[in-house]
């Protein structure tokens, strides 16, 4: 293969040679990390919005259920949650592969945190917005969909950026249940060649680059969606 | 504009209580088609609560309200249908902050009345032109002055083609030099025959534009009559006292 020929040209024991050799596998791991992060954050986004709406607008039962969920998830370690899903669910004949378990686990975890960001954003919107929407004959749901959420989602972008970055980095704990993401890939490589420092330096660098790219993209999105008078207050 | 004999709104024995405080203690009145009714009185006497009870943004505890033949207060009434027929203008405008002036006016037409986009746009532009803001259609609320925002909110209410307009102290949040433009739009509406109820501290407007004036205090109607009676020959000592204080402040009852 061409890539391997390219690596052959580099000094035998040097850092560059190592980087070159392990690059294809790390790229594969990065792709998995990316997939894991995006699916988890997407699941968390949908769940978070529903939980936030439940806590702000829900009746007693809905409020209680969504609050209990948020408290449970925020009050327990993500690792425990992952073990519950990956090692615990087979007790009920539900067997998930490690990547699926990681996506669901991190997604459900993220939902609780995102719910709090969304709740804050929704509650920061003045009550008059809801009243004005109802006054022209909108139902509660229409008012939420066309007036409250479009504003809340814009306000939430800056704090939400943190959540996306956290999820990307926390996705590394999925290596413990064997999901073949970036961290796990680094672990496998290093345990064979014992060059832990160099391998994890490269892994750290990849995470850093990913985080910087995501931050930049979110900045651009924030600018694009900016509306006069609707900045984070 | 001539006031017809057809009754648009009838309010009967309206009561509302917040905790231990009774805000409305049995208020009754009617408004005829084409009539402009001003509700005046000291702050905290239930004027705004009364207005909000009429489209049930606040639920009354007791009493009944009719819009023409439909009882608004009946539990079987679809309140969202009723609200489309009652325009409401808020003291602090409450324009949708994420939408342009055009979209503020158009949203109800698209999502509530479900008009096709082209028709909704034409209708919205027509209403914006009516309040003199056609050239500001693409601006966001934060880019408009208070007076302009309030005029957009009037256009938003008018777009739904209401049978009745409710104004809740529409100029109280405005700088003095911006009050005129809003009152002008309201005066034009009254002259065109819109039925309206206006809670206001603008005595000049109540006097020169409205057909009826209600003086309210402590949750009851103290006095009701045509503006000439209320402003030049009030029957109740409390009305006289209130208007006296106002004219002391502003030099003449016509502010």
Contacts between the chains, C-beta under 8 A, distances in Angstrom:
chain1	res1	chain2	res2	distance
A	126	B	94	7.5
A	128	B	90	6.2
A	128	B	92	6.0
A	128	B	94	3.8
A	129	B	94	6.3
A	129	B	96	6.5
A	129	B	97	7.0
A	131	B	57	5.7
A	131	B	90	7.1
A	131	B	94	6.4
A	132	B	88	7.9
A	132	B	90	6.5
A	132	B	94	3.8
A	132	B	95	7.4
A	132	B	96	6.9
A	132	B	153	7.6
A	132	B	156	8.0
A	133	B	96	7.4
A	134	B	57	6.5
A	134	B	83	6.8
A	135	B	55	6.4
A	135	B	57	6.3
A	135	B	83	6.0
A	135	B	86	8.0
A	135	B	88	4.1
A	135	B	90	7.8
A	135	B	157	7.7
A	136	B	83	6.8
A	136	B	84	6.9
A	136	B	88	8.0
A	136	B	107	7.5
A	136	B	108	3.9
A	136	B	112	6.0
A	136	B	156	6.8
A	136	B	157	7.2
A	136	B	160	5.7
A	137	B	80	4.7
A	137	B	81	7.0
A	137	B	82	7.9
A	137	B	83	4.3
A	137	B	84	3.7
A	137	B	108	6.7
A	137	B	112	4.6
A	137	B	160	6.8
A	138	B	80	7.1
A	138	B	108	7.3
A	138	B	111	6.7
A	138	B	112	5.8
A	139	B	80	5.8
A	142	B	111	5.8
A	142	B	112	7.2
A	146	B	107	6.2
A	146	B	111	5.7
A	147	B	96	5.4
A	147	B	98	7.9
A	147	B	107	7.8
A	150	B	98	5.1
A	151	B	96	7.9
A	151	B	97	6.1
A	151	B	98	4.9
A	154	B	98	6.7
A	227	B	97	7.3
A	227	B	98	5.4
A	227	B	140	5.8
A	227	B	142	7.9
A	228	B	140	4.7
A	228	B	142	4.3
A	228	B	143	5.4
A	229	B	97	5.6
A	229	B	140	6.1
A	229	B	141	6.1
A	229	B	142	2.5
A	229	B	143	7.6
A	230	B	97	5.4
A	230	B	98	5.6
A	230	B	140	8.0
A	230	B	142	7.6
